[in-house]
Amino acid sequence: MKPSTACRLAVATVLTLTGGAVDATVVTTCKAAAGSDGRVDYGFCVSELGKHHDSPSADTWGLAKVAALTGVVNADNAVYDIKALMAKHGTDDGSARPALGRCQELYDSMGFAFAEAHDNINNRDYTGGKEKAGEAAALAHQCDDVFAKAGVPSPVAQYSDYSLQIAVVCSAITNLVQ
């Protein structure tokens, strides 16, 4: 299947699942972001930005901020899940517990980095916003590295993947605002 066909199918699926509630601005902004930055997953962009309550009334500038806020929520969810994993008795082994503790710190920092990206974009400091989104992505990589060095599979890999994707979306949309 061609990538363009896959993108159209992904959008059609999103529109079907949401009852067509995804705003045209989300679709056009994500299309422009994917067109300007090959790292942007168009289907992910439409799906995730389309879920946010501020998206229907947001312009491109607003969607860049929504992307940053979505990163904050993802980081907070990761911290919550890490705390729950650390409370379980099964994480008492010597390598998983310290890795989880370190990733909790990293995800705390990531939440702040995405919040700062939002604030910078809101203040029209687009370079600063993109730098903070990049910092958030680097923190996700650091968490992945912690688990790799510990020799255990990451139980929070889905959060890292999401963080990396939303950081790219945030930066790409911010580039459209400039």
Wavefront OBJ file of the C-alpha trace (Angstrom):
o trace
v 0.000 0.000 0.000
v 1.345 3.424 -0.897
v 2.097 5.803 2.002
v -0.439 8.326 0.682
v -3.093 5.621 0.583
v -2.210 4.565 4.113
v -2.512 8.180 5.296
v -5.924 8.559 3.685
v -7.094 5.315 5.261
v -5.808 6.432 8.665
v -7.659 9.733 8.411
v -10.823 8.022 7.199
v -10.602 5.670 10.171
v -10.128 8.562 12.584
v -13.025 10.458 11.063
v -15.218 7.376 11.272
v -14.266 6.621 14.868
v -14.787 10.214 15.985
v -17.995 10.639 14.032
v -16.295 13.140 11.752
v -15.608 15.423 14.728
v -12.009 16.147 13.774
v -11.793 19.804 12.839
v -10.648 20.742 9.348
v -7.889 22.885 10.857
v -6.432 19.820 12.579
v -6.486 17.901 9.296
v -4.964 20.707 7.239
v -2.374 21.573 9.865
v -1.300 17.954 10.255
v -1.128 17.589 6.486
v 1.077 20.673 6.248
v 3.235 19.477 9.153
v 3.694 16.045 7.570
v 4.478 17.683 4.237
v 7.151 19.884 5.775
v 8.715 17.282 8.084
v 8.913 13.656 6.989
v 9.143 12.511 10.620
v 5.540 13.569 11.302
v 3.101 10.651 11.374
v 0.040 12.246 9.787
v -2.448 9.743 11.237
v -1.002 10.139 14.730
v -1.118 13.925 14.415
v -4.771 14.006 13.357
v -5.816 11.431 15.907
v -4.082 12.952 18.905
v -4.706 16.623 18.205
v -8.290 15.855 17.227
v -8.965 14.454 20.714
v -8.100 17.662 22.563
v -10.985 19.896 23.602
v -9.180 23.061 22.440
v -8.513 21.778 18.926
v -11.792 22.689 17.218
v -11.293 26.386 17.918
v -7.502 26.437 17.516
v -5.528 27.898 14.659
v -2.058 26.615 13.764
v -0.471 28.523 16.666
v -3.053 27.040 19.021
v -2.457 23.526 17.707
v 1.272 23.865 18.380
v 0.348 24.643 21.985
v -2.126 21.738 22.073
v 0.652 19.399 20.944
v 2.865 20.612 23.796
v 0.044 20.184 26.322
v -0.585 16.683 25.027
v 3.071 15.948 25.760
v 2.592 17.166 29.336
v -0.366 14.822 29.838
v 1.560 11.871 28.403
v 4.512 12.551 30.733
v 2.174 12.815 33.735
v 0.506 9.530 32.779
v 3.917 7.874 32.544
v 4.850 9.085 36.035
v 1.567 7.758 37.383
v 2.125 4.340 35.796
v 5.749 4.219 36.949
v 4.662 4.893 40.535
v 2.114 2.086 40.254
v 4.760 -0.281 38.868
v 7.156 0.599 41.675
v 4.448 -0.130 44.226
v 3.993 -3.647 42.841
v 5.885 -6.422 44.549
v 7.192 -7.738 41.214
v 9.567 -4.807 40.718
v 11.805 -5.682 43.642
v 14.613 -7.041 41.478
v 17.881 -5.171 41.443
v 17.676 -3.698 37.941
v 14.033 -2.772 37.275
v 13.416 -0.679 40.392
v 16.334 1.742 39.918
v 15.506 2.041 36.215
v 11.903 2.872 37.037
v 13.023 5.430 39.619
v 15.329 7.131 37.142
v 12.648 7.160 34.438
v 10.189 8.673 36.871
v 12.629 11.568 37.339
v 13.104 11.846 33.582
v 9.359 11.893 32.909
v 8.877 14.521 35.627
v 11.444 16.640 33.804
v 9.799 15.849 30.482
v 6.467 17.170 31.729
v 8.164 20.435 32.655
v 9.953 20.586 29.297
v 6.667 20.209 27.400
v 5.047 22.807 29.694
v 7.897 25.201 28.944
v 7.498 24.464 25.225
v 3.846 25.473 25.565
v 4.736 28.661 27.427
v 7.421 29.580 24.905
v 5.104 28.998 21.954
v 2.365 30.946 23.729
v 4.826 33.850 24.130
v 5.767 33.472 20.450
v 9.271 32.312 21.307
v 9.121 29.602 18.673
v 12.810 28.723 18.807
v 12.555 28.224 22.566
v 9.417 26.138 22.148
v 11.075 23.831 19.638
v 14.157 23.546 21.858
v 12.014 22.470 24.808
v 10.118 19.944 22.663
v 13.501 18.592 21.569
v 14.597 18.421 25.208
v 11.472 16.397 26.012
v 12.307 13.963 23.201
v 15.863 13.620 24.502
v 14.493 12.745 27.946
v 12.403 9.960 26.398
v 15.554 8.567 24.762
v 17.358 8.745 28.101
v 14.639 6.680 29.753
v 14.889 4.077 26.986
v 18.659 4.012 27.515
v 18.254 3.462 31.269
v 16.266 0.290 30.680
v 18.620 -0.881 27.931
v 21.630 -0.478 30.235
v 19.772 -2.319 33.008
v 19.108 -5.163 30.581
v 15.364 -5.148 31.143
v 12.567 -4.341 28.708
v 11.004 -0.963 29.276
v 7.492 -1.146 30.709
v 6.977 2.471 29.603
v 8.089 2.168 25.979
v 4.661 3.283 24.723
v 5.107 6.578 26.587
v 8.525 7.088 25.043
v 7.168 6.438 21.556
v 4.298 8.849 22.137
v 6.616 11.518 23.570
v 8.923 11.308 20.577
v 6.038 11.552 18.116
v 4.282 14.442 19.857
v 7.584 16.355 20.184
v 8.065 16.043 16.416
v 4.468 17.151 15.787
v 4.878 20.105 18.143
v 8.083 21.247 16.448
v 6.741 20.750 12.921
v 3.567 22.707 13.633
v 5.590 25.429 15.361
v 7.657 25.719 12.179
v 4.428 26.382 10.283
v 3.614 29.318 12.551
v 6.890 31.112 11.928
l 1 2 3 4 5 6 7 8 9 10 11 12 13 14 15 16 17 18 19 20 21 22 23 24 25 26 27 28 29 30 31 32 33 34 35 36 37 38 39 40 41 42 43 44 45 46 47 48 49 50 51 52 53 54 55 56 57 58 59 60 61 62 63 64 65 66 67 68 69 70 71 72 73 74 75 76 77 78 79 80 81 82 83 84 85 86 87 88 89 90 91 92 93 94 95 96 97 98 99 100 101 102 103 104 105 106 107 108 109 110 111 112 113 114 115 116 117 118 119 120 121 122 123 124 125 126 127 128 129 130 131 132 133 134 135 136 137 138 139 140 141 142 143 144 145 146 147 148 149 150 151 152 153 154 155 156 157 158 159 160 161 162 163 164 165 166 167 168 169 170 171 172 173 174 175 176 177 178
